[in-house]
């Protein structure tokens, strides 16, 4: 379950970071990738927020599906609320709340509490430019753009492939691992939303009997 939560965070945070790709350490820029990513970022960063569903599939080295999970996401300029199974993950840009309804508990953390950038949306936002290179691969016959993000330091995966349609909406992300396994994140029902500030933090006053575990 923790792995799914972390990669939902990754999805929420990679989208707005796309527009920040301006250069690599060597000074080389893939202009085509940069322009596509900027346009996709503009959509996800709408001031009123956006909603979408994410279906996450884990595939083993033989491309056999070993697990699947669907989550609904509200996102608004660095803040988000993710609902999956009987869990809700909130982030107000400073803190995170993981509400496990089955356990009747909420675990609260600072956004910067994790040491691994992929587990830490705040660090991912801050360090994106120095951690990844972008490359335009091709445009499919149906108009979809294919772009690869390659980590600049050794990770358990060697690339994140992003599929963006001709309306500059992200359709899929694929994390390709060195052991030939893959995690796919299919995006659907992408639309504009109007979210209140309370959407992005746990509504404690409405659930007084839930145990709060504050790790901040």
GROMACS elastic network, one bead per residue, 0.5 to 0.9 nm:
[ bonds ]
;  ai    aj funct       b0    kb
    1     4     6  0.52665   500
    1     5     6  0.64577   500
    1     6     6  0.88464   500
    2     5     6  0.51091   500
    2     6     6  0.62515   500
    2     7     6  0.87751   500
    3     6     6  0.51958   500
    3     7     6  0.63611   500
    3     8     6  0.86626   500
    3   119     6  0.89838   500
    4     7     6  0.53318   500
    4     8     6  0.61714   500
    4     9     6  0.86746   500
    4    56     6  0.79161   500
    4    69     6  0.80097   500
    5     8     6  0.51616   500
    5     9     6  0.63930   500
    5    10     6  0.87673   500
    5    82     6  0.86953   500
    5    89     6  0.77595   500
    5   119     6  0.89866   500
    6     9     6  0.51014   500
    6    10     6  0.63582   500
    6    11     6  0.89097   500
    6   118     6  0.73039   500
    6   119     6  0.54781   500
    6   120     6  0.80088   500
    6   121     6  0.87936   500
    7    11     6  0.62119   500
    7    12     6  0.85319   500
    7    56     6  0.89614   500
    7   118     6  0.77932   500
    7   119     6  0.77792   500
    8    11     6  0.51323   500
    8    12     6  0.63047   500
    8    13     6  0.86788   500
    8    54     6  0.81173   500
    8    56     6  0.87309   500
    8    71     6  0.82249   500
    8    73     6  0.87237   500
    8    82     6  0.76568   500
    8   185     6  0.89000   500
    9    12     6  0.50945   500
    9    13     6  0.61575   500
    9    14     6  0.85434   500
    9    80     6  0.87613   500
    9    82     6  0.86867   500
    9   118     6  0.83221   500
    9   119     6  0.75949   500
    9   120     6  0.79037   500
    9   121     6  0.62889   500
   10    13     6  0.51920   500
   10    14     6  0.58874   500
   10    15     6  0.87082   500
   10   118     6  0.65218   500
   10   119     6  0.76282   500
   10   120     6  0.83133   500
   10   121     6  0.66737   500
   10   124     6  0.81829   500
   11    14     6  0.54253   500
   11    15     6  0.66308   500
   11    54     6  0.87922   500
   11   173     6  0.80551   500
   11   185     6  0.82181   500
   12    15     6  0.61888   500
   12    16     6  0.77752   500
   12    73     6  0.82225   500
   12    75     6  0.70183   500
   12    78     6  0.77926   500
   12    79     6  0.85631   500
   12    80     6  0.73241   500
   12   121     6  0.82775   500
   13    16     6  0.60107   500
   13    17     6  0.65623   500
   13    78     6  0.70202   500
   13   121     6  0.60207   500
   13   122     6  0.83939   500
   13   124     6  0.73181   500
   13   125     6  0.67833   500
   14    17     6  0.51391   500
   14    18     6  0.64708   500
   14   121     6  0.87434   500
   14   124     6  0.80288   500
   14   125     6  0.78501   500
   14   128     6  0.85393   500
   15    18     6  0.57186   500
   15    19     6  0.84340   500
   15    37     6  0.84503   500
   15    40     6  0.75000   500
   15    41     6  0.58028   500
   15    44     6  0.64445   500
   15    45     6  0.81765   500
   15   170     6  0.82039   500
   16    19     6  0.66821   500
   16    20     6  0.81072   500
   16    38     6  0.88830   500
   16    40     6  0.84695   500
   16    41     6  0.51726   500
   16    42     6  0.78536   500
   16    43     6  0.89762   500
   16    44     6  0.64171   500
   16    45     6  0.61348   500
   16    77     6  0.74613   500
   16    78     6  0.76158   500
   16   125     6  0.84232   500
   17    20     6  0.54405   500
   17    21     6  0.75146   500
   17    37     6  0.88104   500
   17    38     6  0.89354   500
   17    41     6  0.71951   500
   17   124     6  0.85915   500
   17   125     6  0.63946   500
   17   128     6  0.69694   500
   17   129     6  0.86411   500
   18    21     6  0.60033   500
   18    34     6  0.77588   500
   18    36     6  0.88995   500
   18    37     6  0.51458   500
   18    38     6  0.60163   500
   18    39     6  0.88259   500
   18    40     6  0.75824   500
   18    41     6  0.57282   500
   18   128     6  0.87857   500
   19    22     6  0.78468   500
   19    34     6  0.72116   500
   19    35     6  0.81990   500
   19    36     6  0.89289   500
   19    37     6  0.58981   500
   19    39     6  0.77314   500
   19    40     6  0.81004   500
   19    41     6  0.56931   500
   19    42     6  0.78041   500
   20    23     6  0.89092   500
   20    34     6  0.87152   500
   20    37     6  0.89226   500
   20    38     6  0.78467   500
   20   128     6  0.78742   500
   20   129     6  0.69146   500
   21    24     6  0.80272   500
   21    29     6  0.85428   500
   21    34     6  0.63810   500
   21    37     6  0.82441   500
   21    38     6  0.83379   500
   21   128     6  0.80020   500
   21   129     6  0.59459   500
   21   132     6  0.87274   500
   21   133     6  0.80991   500
   21   134     6  0.77505   500
   22    29     6  0.69211   500
   22    30     6  0.89412   500
   22    31     6  0.88228   500
   22    34     6  0.72315   500
   22   129     6  0.77047   500
   23    26     6  0.79031   500
   23    27     6  0.56109   500
   23    28     6  0.61944   500
   23    29     6  0.53370   500
   23    30     6  0.84053   500
   23   129     6  0.74629   500
   23   130     6  0.89894   500
   23   133     6  0.83721   500
   24    27     6  0.51223   500
   24    28     6  0.57357   500
   24    29     6  0.65472   500
   24   129     6  0.71631   500
   24   130     6  0.71300   500
   24   132     6  0.81216   500
   24   133     6  0.64450   500
   24   134     6  0.87905   500
   25    28     6  0.76125   500
   25   129     6  0.88284   500
   25   130     6  0.72072   500
   26    29     6  0.88201   500
   29    32     6  0.87956   500
   29    33     6  0.86126   500
   29    34     6  0.77370   500
   29   133     6  0.87384   500
   29   134     6  0.82346   500
   29   135     6  0.86713   500
   30    33     6  0.54947   500
   30    34     6  0.61447   500
   30    35     6  0.88050   500
   30   133     6  0.88187   500
   30   134     6  0.67843   500
   30   135     6  0.59051   500
   30   136     6  0.69311   500
   31    35     6  0.61542   500
   31    36     6  0.86732   500
   31   135     6  0.88301   500
   31   136     6  0.85193   500
   32    35     6  0.53924   500
   32    36     6  0.64002   500
   32    37     6  0.86572   500
   32   135     6  0.81236   500
   32   136     6  0.62466   500
   33    36     6  0.53060   500
   33    37     6  0.60819   500
   33    38     6  0.85459   500
   33   134     6  0.64652   500
   33   135     6  0.57370   500
   33   137     6  0.84358   500
   33   145     6  0.89058   500
   33   146     6  0.88144   500
   33   147     6  0.65009   500
   33   148     6  0.87087   500
   34    37     6  0.52005   500
   34    38     6  0.60901   500
   34    39     6  0.87484   500
   34   134     6  0.75468   500
   34   135     6  0.83983   500
   34   136     6  0.84246   500
   35    38     6  0.51219   500
   35    39     6  0.63862   500
   35    40     6  0.87458   500
   36    39     6  0.53007   500
   36    40     6  0.63006   500
   36    41     6  0.86083   500
   36   136     6  0.88569   500
   36   145     6  0.80135   500
   36   147     6  0.88635   500
   36   164     6  0.81836   500
   36   168     6  0.70346   500
   37    40     6  0.50384   500
   37    41     6  0.59861   500
   37    42     6  0.85980   500
   37   147     6  0.87025   500
   37   164     6  0.85677   500
   37   168     6  0.80330   500
   38    41     6  0.50142   500
   38    42     6  0.62588   500
   38    43     6  0.89468   500
   39    42     6  0.51539   500
   39    43     6  0.67649   500
   39   167     6  0.88861   500
   39   168     6  0.60605   500
   39   169     6  0.85845   500
   40    43     6  0.53867   500
   40    44     6  0.66143   500
   40    45     6  0.87673   500
   40   164     6  0.75488   500
   40   167     6  0.82993   500
   40   169     6  0.56758   500
   40   170     6  0.68697   500
   41    44     6  0.51829   500
   41    45     6  0.59709   500
   41    46     6  0.87749   500
   41   168     6  0.84443   500
   41   169     6  0.86859   500
   42    45     6  0.52147   500
   42    46     6  0.65559   500
   42   168     6  0.89263   500
   43    46     6  0.56874   500
   43    50     6  0.84085   500
   43   168     6  0.75139   500
   43   169     6  0.71080   500
   43   192     6  0.89210   500
   44    47     6  0.89147   500
   44    49     6  0.74078   500
   44    50     6  0.65184   500
   44    75     6  0.79211   500
   44    76     6  0.79851   500
   44    77     6  0.80362   500
   44   169     6  0.80905   500
   44   170     6  0.89558   500
   44   192     6  0.88702   500
   45    48     6  0.84164   500
   45    49     6  0.68758   500
   45    50     6  0.79760   500
   45    75     6  0.84212   500
   45    76     6  0.67315   500
   45    77     6  0.55374   500
   45    78     6  0.84809   500
   46    49     6  0.53515   500
   46    50     6  0.70101   500
   46    76     6  0.72440   500
   46    77     6  0.74410   500
   46   192     6  0.77007   500
   46   193     6  0.89609   500
   47    50     6  0.87300   500
   47    76     6  0.67386   500
   47    77     6  0.68945   500
   47   194     6  0.86932   500
   48    76     6  0.67449   500
   48    77     6  0.87478   500
   48   192     6  0.70106   500
   48   193     6  0.58876   500
   48   195     6  0.66945   500
   49    74     6  0.71498   500
   49    75     6  0.54959   500
   49    77     6  0.69952   500
   49   191     6  0.87965   500
   49   192     6  0.60484   500
   49   193     6  0.50852   500
   49   194     6  0.59183   500
   49   195     6  0.65010   500
   50    73     6  0.81717   500
   50    74     6  0.59527   500
   50    75     6  0.54029   500
   50    76     6  0.64609   500
   50   190     6  0.70025   500
   50   191     6  0.55885   500
   50   194     6  0.76275   500
   50   195     6  0.85633   500
   51    72     6  0.74482   500
   51    73     6  0.55339   500
   51    75     6  0.63156   500
   51    76     6  0.88954   500
   51   189     6  0.74252   500
   51   190     6  0.56594   500
   51   191     6  0.54313   500
   51   192     6  0.62129   500
   51   193     6  0.60176   500
   52    71     6  0.86092   500
   52    72     6  0.59939   500
   52    73     6  0.53843   500
   52    74     6  0.68915   500
   52    75     6  0.84977   500
   52   187     6  0.66118   500
   52   188     6  0.58328   500
   52   189     6  0.50933   500
   52   191     6  0.65353   500
   52   192     6  0.89191   500
   53    70     6  0.69790   500
   53    71     6  0.56796   500
   53    73     6  0.59683   500
   53    74     6  0.89759   500
   53   186     6  0.80133   500
   53   187     6  0.56785   500
   53   188     6  0.51572   500
   53   189     6  0.59834   500
   53   190     6  0.71374   500
   54    69     6  0.81506   500
   54    70     6  0.55391   500
   54    71     6  0.52154   500
   54    72     6  0.63005   500
   54    73     6  0.74777   500
   54   172     6  0.88658   500
   54   185     6  0.60444   500
   54   186     6  0.55013   500
   54   188     6  0.65412   500
   54   189     6  0.89612   500
   55    68     6  0.70235   500
   55    69     6  0.56900   500
   55    71     6  0.64367   500
   55    72     6  0.88412   500
   55   184     6  0.78827   500
   55   185     6  0.55133   500
   55   186     6  0.51186   500
   55   187     6  0.67088   500
   55   188     6  0.81644   500
   56    67     6  0.80551   500
   56    68     6  0.54707   500
   56    69     6  0.51551   500
   56    70     6  0.61025   500
   56    71     6  0.81324   500
   56   183     6  0.69733   500
   56   184     6  0.55958   500
   56   186     6  0.65544   500
   57    65     6  0.65916   500
   57    66     6  0.75234   500
   57    67     6  0.57144   500
   57    69     6  0.66800   500
   57    70     6  0.87991   500
   57   182     6  0.82957   500
   57   183     6  0.56770   500
   57   184     6  0.51426   500
   57   185     6  0.65604   500
   57   186     6  0.83823   500
   58    63     6  0.87469   500
   58    64     6  0.82177   500
   58    65     6  0.56633   500
   58    66     6  0.55431   500
   58    67     6  0.52122   500
   58    68     6  0.64548   500
   58   181     6  0.76681   500
   58   182     6  0.60710   500
   58   184     6  0.64965   500
   59    62     6  0.75073   500
   59    63     6  0.50046   500
   59    64     6  0.51641   500
   59    66     6  0.57061   500
   59    67     6  0.74790   500
   59   180     6  0.88701   500
   59   181     6  0.55690   500
   59   182     6  0.51045   500
   59   183     6  0.60652   500
   59   184     6  0.78834   500
   60    63     6  0.51309   500
   60    64     6  0.54360   500
   60    65     6  0.65671   500
   60    66     6  0.66556   500
   60   179     6  0.85588   500
   60   180     6  0.71130   500
   60   182     6  0.65369   500
   60   183     6  0.87253   500
   61    64     6  0.74016   500
   61   179     6  0.65910   500
   61   182     6  0.75222   500
   62    65     6  0.88541   500
   62   180     6  0.78760   500
   62   181     6  0.75829   500
   63    66     6  0.89298   500
   63   180     6  0.83961   500
   63   181     6  0.70208   500
   63   182     6  0.76926   500
   65    68     6  0.75616   500
   69    84     6  0.75630   500
   69    85     6  0.81043   500
   70    83     6  0.87865   500
   70    84     6  0.63724   500
   70    85     6  0.79363   500
   71    82     6  0.65509   500
   71    83     6  0.54626   500
   71    85     6  0.75954   500
   72    81     6  0.82580   500
   72    82     6  0.57417   500
   72    83     6  0.52799   500
   72    84     6  0.66626   500
   73    80     6  0.69793   500
   73    81     6  0.57915   500
   73    83     6  0.65676   500
   74    79     6  0.82721   500
   74    80     6  0.53751   500
   74    81     6  0.51295   500
   74    82     6  0.64875   500
   74    83     6  0.88533   500
   74   193     6  0.77907   500
   74   195     6  0.78673   500
   74   199     6  0.84883   500
   74   200     6  0.86324   500
   75    78     6  0.70360   500
   75    79     6  0.57827   500
   75    81     6  0.66718   500
   75    82     6  0.85345   500
   75   193     6  0.85808   500
   75   195     6  0.84838   500
   75   200     6  0.88628   500
   76    79     6  0.51702   500
   76    80     6  0.62011   500
   76   193     6  0.86978   500
   76   194     6  0.88180   500
   76   195     6  0.75615   500
   77    80     6  0.82019   500
   77    93     6  0.87001   500
   78    91     6  0.81501   500
   78    92     6  0.76466   500
   78    93     6  0.58237   500
   78   121     6  0.88659   500
   78   122     6  0.89092   500
   79    90     6  0.78993   500
   79    91     6  0.53377   500
   79    93     6  0.52119   500
   79    94     6  0.87792   500
   79   200     6  0.62926   500
   80    89     6  0.79472   500
   80    90     6  0.59386   500
   80    91     6  0.52672   500
   80    92     6  0.68500   500
   80    93     6  0.81934   500
   80   199     6  0.79683   500
   80   200     6  0.57163   500
   80   201     6  0.88383   500
   81    88     6  0.69848   500
   81    89     6  0.55961   500
   81    91     6  0.64189   500
   81    92     6  0.87161   500
   81   199     6  0.68705   500
   81   200     6  0.55909   500
   81   201     6  0.79945   500
   82    87     6  0.82202   500
   82    88     6  0.55912   500
   82    90     6  0.65179   500
   82    91     6  0.88814   500
   83    86     6  0.75913   500
   83    87     6  0.58956   500
   83    89     6  0.64641   500
   83    90     6  0.88427   500
   84    87     6  0.53871   500
   84    88     6  0.64479   500
   84    89     6  0.85273   500
   85    88     6  0.83664   500
   86    99     6  0.84545   500
   86   100     6  0.64872   500
   86   101     6  0.56112   500
   86   102     6  0.66347   500
   87    98     6  0.71804   500
   87    99     6  0.55659   500
   87   101     6  0.59493   500
   87   102     6  0.80420   500
   88    97     6  0.79759   500
   88    98     6  0.59775   500
   88    99     6  0.51159   500
   88   100     6  0.68464   500
   88   101     6  0.81032   500
   88   202     6  0.87401   500
   89    96     6  0.70862   500
   89    97     6  0.57328   500
   89    99     6  0.62764   500
   89   100     6  0.87707   500
   89   200     6  0.86231   500
   89   201     6  0.86465   500
   89   202     6  0.85116   500
   90    95     6  0.81812   500
   90    96     6  0.54671   500
   90    97     6  0.50214   500
   90    98     6  0.65245   500
   90    99     6  0.81778   500
   90   199     6  0.78607   500
   90   200     6  0.50922   500
   90   201     6  0.52780   500
   90   202     6  0.65264   500
   91    94     6  0.70196   500
   91    95     6  0.57380   500
   91    97     6  0.65396   500
   91    98     6  0.89858   500
   91   111     6  0.78986   500
   91   200     6  0.53202   500
   91   201     6  0.61363   500
   91   202     6  0.88084   500
   92    95     6  0.59101   500
   92    96     6  0.68863   500
   92   111     6  0.89595   500
   92   197     6  0.80781   500
   92   198     6  0.87285   500
   92   199     6  0.85428   500
   92   200     6  0.50166   500
   92   201     6  0.59653   500
   93    96     6  0.79334   500
   93   111     6  0.71459   500
   93   122     6  0.79188   500
   93   200     6  0.85349   500
   94   109     6  0.89306   500
   94   110     6  0.62581   500
   94   111     6  0.53598   500
   94   112     6  0.80513   500
   94   122     6  0.82886   500
   95   108     6  0.70099   500
   95   109     6  0.56959   500
   95   112     6  0.82798   500
   95   201     6  0.82243   500
   95   216     6  0.84118   500
   96   107     6  0.80648   500
   96   108     6  0.56294   500
   96   109     6  0.53079   500
   96   110     6  0.62576   500
   96   111     6  0.60098   500
   96   200     6  0.87311   500
   96   201     6  0.75077   500
   96   202     6  0.87603   500
   97   106     6  0.62178   500
   97   107     6  0.56437   500
   97   109     6  0.66949   500
   97   200     6  0.88963   500
   97   201     6  0.67276   500
   97   202     6  0.62332   500
   98   105     6  0.82037   500
   98   106     6  0.53332   500
   98   107     6  0.51764   500
   98   108     6  0.65598   500
   98   109     6  0.86254   500
   98   202     6  0.83569   500
   99   102     6  0.89587   500
   99   103     6  0.85545   500
   99   104     6  0.75595   500
   99   105     6  0.59443   500
   99   107     6  0.66334   500
   99   108     6  0.88000   500
   99   202     6  0.76843   500
   99   210     6  0.89216   500
  100   103     6  0.54750   500
  100   104     6  0.59548   500
  100   105     6  0.56030   500
  100   106     6  0.62078   500
  100   107     6  0.83157   500
  101   105     6  0.66154   500
  101   106     6  0.82696   500
  101   210     6  0.85859   500
  102   105     6  0.80268   500
  103   106     6  0.85964   500
  103   210     6  0.89453   500
  103   211     6  0.88645   500
  104   209     6  0.80668   500
  104   210     6  0.53167   500
  104   211     6  0.63538   500
  105   209     6  0.89444   500
  105   210     6  0.53150   500
  105   212     6  0.58566   500
  105   213     6  0.72367   500
  106   202     6  0.81845   500
  106   210     6  0.70164   500
  106   211     6  0.61918   500
  106   213     6  0.59949   500
  106   214     6  0.81102   500
  107   211     6  0.85651   500
  107   212     6  0.61941   500
  107   214     6  0.59448   500
  107   215     6  0.70835   500
  108   212     6  0.74107   500
  108   213     6  0.61174   500
  108   215     6  0.56677   500
  108   216     6  0.67534   500
  109   112     6  0.81772   500
  109   113     6  0.65816   500
  109   213     6  0.89046   500
  109   214     6  0.65740   500
  109   215     6  0.51709   500
  109   216     6  0.50626   500
  110   113     6  0.52595   500
  110   114     6  0.85048   500
  110   215     6  0.76192   500
  110   216     6  0.54658   500
  111   114     6  0.76474   500
  111   120     6  0.65948   500
  111   121     6  0.69311   500
  111   122     6  0.59305   500
  111   123     6  0.84696   500
  112   115     6  0.76957   500
  112   120     6  0.60711   500
  112   121     6  0.76484   500
  112   122     6  0.57847   500
  112   123     6  0.65768   500
  113   120     6  0.72481   500
  113   215     6  0.89268   500
  113   216     6  0.79258   500
  114   117     6  0.73949   500
  114   118     6  0.88605   500
  114   119     6  0.61179   500
  114   120     6  0.54068   500
  114   123     6  0.86359   500
  115   118     6  0.87758   500
  115   119     6  0.74371   500
  115   120     6  0.70730   500
  115   123     6  0.84568   500
  116   119     6  0.52796   500
  116   120     6  0.62314   500
  116   123     6  0.81649   500
  116   124     6  0.88565   500
  117   121     6  0.68945   500
  117   122     6  0.79163   500
  117   123     6  0.52782   500
  117   124     6  0.50993   500
  117   125     6  0.87718   500
  117   127     6  0.79807   500
  118   121     6  0.68590   500
  118   123     6  0.80197   500
  118   124     6  0.63511   500
  119   123     6  0.85850   500
  119   124     6  0.82539   500
  120   123     6  0.54651   500
  120   124     6  0.61705   500
  120   125     6  0.87226   500
  121   125     6  0.61300   500
  121   126     6  0.86548   500
  122   125     6  0.52108   500
  122   126     6  0.63598   500
  122   127     6  0.87140   500
  123   127     6  0.59096   500
  123   128     6  0.81018   500
  124   127     6  0.53027   500
  124   128     6  0.55342   500
  124   131     6  0.85077   500
  125   128     6  0.56594   500
  125   129     6  0.87454   500
  126   129     6  0.80266   500
  127   130     6  0.57317   500
  127   131     6  0.61964   500
  127   132     6  0.89019   500
  128   131     6  0.51746   500
  128   132     6  0.62334   500
  129   132     6  0.60587   500
  129   133     6  0.76628   500
  130   133     6  0.80691   500
  130   151     6  0.88274   500
  130   152     6  0.73346   500
  131   150     6  0.82423   500
  131   151     6  0.55298   500
  131   152     6  0.52283   500
  131   153     6  0.68802   500
  132   149     6  0.59364   500
  132   150     6  0.52733   500
  132   152     6  0.54596   500
  132   153     6  0.84083   500
  133   148     6  0.80564   500
  133   149     6  0.54937   500
  133   150     6  0.51760   500
  133   151     6  0.65323   500
  133   152     6  0.69375   500
  134   147     6  0.68696   500
  134   148     6  0.56659   500
  134   150     6  0.64696   500
  135   146     6  0.87547   500
  135   147     6  0.55856   500
  135   148     6  0.52313   500
  135   149     6  0.65952   500
  135   150     6  0.81582   500
  136   139     6  0.85837   500
  136   145     6  0.78188   500
  136   146     6  0.63517   500
  136   148     6  0.65863   500
  137   145     6  0.77502   500
  137   146     6  0.53945   500
  137   147     6  0.54221   500
  137   148     6  0.69296   500
  138   144     6  0.84417   500
  138   145     6  0.60931   500
  138   146     6  0.54293   500
  138   147     6  0.74599   500
  139   142     6  0.80526   500
  139   143     6  0.59586   500
  139   144     6  0.55454   500
  139   146     6  0.61464   500
  140   143     6  0.52665   500
  140   144     6  0.51584   500
  140   145     6  0.63929   500
  140   146     6  0.76223   500
  141   144     6  0.73563   500
  142   165     6  0.83477   500
  142   166     6  0.82805   500
  143   164     6  0.88112   500
  143   165     6  0.62763   500
  143   166     6  0.52244   500
  143   167     6  0.89240   500
  144   163     6  0.64808   500
  144   164     6  0.55424   500
  144   166     6  0.55438   500
  144   167     6  0.87995   500
  144   168     6  0.86802   500
  144   171     6  0.87527   500
  145   162     6  0.80988   500
  145   163     6  0.57146   500
  145   164     6  0.50976   500
  145   165     6  0.60764   500
  145   166     6  0.70998   500
  145   168     6  0.85859   500
  146   161     6  0.70492   500
  146   162     6  0.59557   500
  146   164     6  0.66320   500
  146   165     6  0.88835   500
  147   160     6  0.84614   500
  147   161     6  0.58048   500
  147   162     6  0.52641   500
  147   163     6  0.65902   500
  147   164     6  0.80783   500
  148   159     6  0.64456   500
  148   160     6  0.57492   500
  148   162     6  0.61791   500
  148   163     6  0.89010   500
  149   158     6  0.88036   500
  149   159     6  0.55955   500
  149   160     6  0.50355   500
  149   161     6  0.62137   500
  149   162     6  0.77239   500
  150   153     6  0.89194   500
  150   157     6  0.89665   500
  150   158     6  0.63034   500
  150   160     6  0.65156   500
  150   161     6  0.86309   500
  151   154     6  0.70490   500
  151   155     6  0.71697   500
  151   157     6  0.82645   500
  151   158     6  0.66671   500
  151   159     6  0.65636   500
  151   160     6  0.83861   500
  152   155     6  0.87282   500
  154   157     6  0.80292   500
  154   158     6  0.78149   500
  155   158     6  0.67051   500
  155   177     6  0.86661   500
  155   178     6  0.88492   500
  156   176     6  0.88344   500
  156   177     6  0.59409   500
  156   178     6  0.63966   500
  156   179     6  0.84562   500
  157   160     6  0.79073   500
  157   175     6  0.66832   500
  157   176     6  0.54667   500
  157   178     6  0.54943   500
  157   179     6  0.83354   500
  157   182     6  0.87404   500
  158   175     6  0.79527   500
  158   176     6  0.60869   500
  158   177     6  0.58680   500
  158   178     6  0.62846   500
  159   174     6  0.81410   500
  159   175     6  0.61497   500
  159   176     6  0.55944   500
  159   177     6  0.75023   500
  160   173     6  0.66826   500
  160   174     6  0.54585   500
  160   176     6  0.63050   500
  161   172     6  0.80720   500
  161   173     6  0.56026   500
  161   175     6  0.65408   500
  161   176     6  0.78052   500
  162   170     6  0.71995   500
  162   171     6  0.77460   500
  162   172     6  0.58443   500
  162   174     6  0.65118   500
  163   169     6  0.86313   500
  163   170     6  0.59803   500
  163   171     6  0.55097   500
  163   172     6  0.50652   500
  163   173     6  0.63637   500
  163   174     6  0.85323   500
  164   167     6  0.78624   500
  164   168     6  0.56280   500
  164   169     6  0.54432   500
  164   171     6  0.54770   500
  164   172     6  0.72112   500
  165   168     6  0.52601   500
  165   169     6  0.55457   500
  165   170     6  0.64439   500
  165   171     6  0.65423   500
  166   169     6  0.74945   500
  167   170     6  0.89529   500
  169   187     6  0.89955   500
  169   190     6  0.78923   500
  170   173     6  0.78675   500
  170   186     6  0.87312   500
  170   187     6  0.67903   500
  170   188     6  0.89530   500
  170   190     6  0.88122   500
  171   185     6  0.83944   500
  171   186     6  0.59687   500
  171   188     6  0.69741   500
  172   184     6  0.70790   500
  172   185     6  0.54463   500
  172   187     6  0.56682   500
  172   188     6  0.89058   500
  173   183     6  0.82577   500
  173   184     6  0.58405   500
  173   185     6  0.50410   500
  173   186     6  0.66225   500
  173   187     6  0.82206   500
  174   182     6  0.67873   500
  174   183     6  0.56822   500
  174   185     6  0.62529   500
  174   186     6  0.86056   500
  175   181     6  0.86134   500
  175   182     6  0.55833   500
  175   183     6  0.51079   500
  175   184     6  0.64403   500
  175   185     6  0.85011   500
  176   179     6  0.85404   500
  176   180     6  0.68291   500
  176   181     6  0.64470   500
  176   183     6  0.67696   500
  176   184     6  0.86955   500
  177   180     6  0.54496   500
  177   181     6  0.54378   500
  177   182     6  0.58546   500
  177   183     6  0.82812   500
  178   181     6  0.72907   500
  179   182     6  0.86521   500
  187   190     6  0.72345   500
  195   198     6  0.81684   500
  195   199     6  0.64518   500
  195   200     6  0.86822   500
  196   199     6  0.55692   500
  196   200     6  0.80439   500
  197   200     6  0.61972   500
  197   201     6  0.80269   500
  198   201     6  0.58626   500
  198   202     6  0.79357   500
  198   203     6  0.73921   500
  199   202     6  0.78368   500
  199   203     6  0.82831   500
  200   203     6  0.89672   500
  201   204     6  0.86479   500
  202   205     6  0.88394   500
  203   206     6  0.56607   500
  203   207     6  0.69242   500
  204   207     6  0.52127   500
  204   208     6  0.60725   500
  204   209     6  0.88520   500
  204   210     6  0.78268   500
  204   212     6  0.87000   500
  205   208     6  0.56653   500
  206   209     6  0.89936   500
  207   210     6  0.57927   500
  208   211     6  0.81675   500
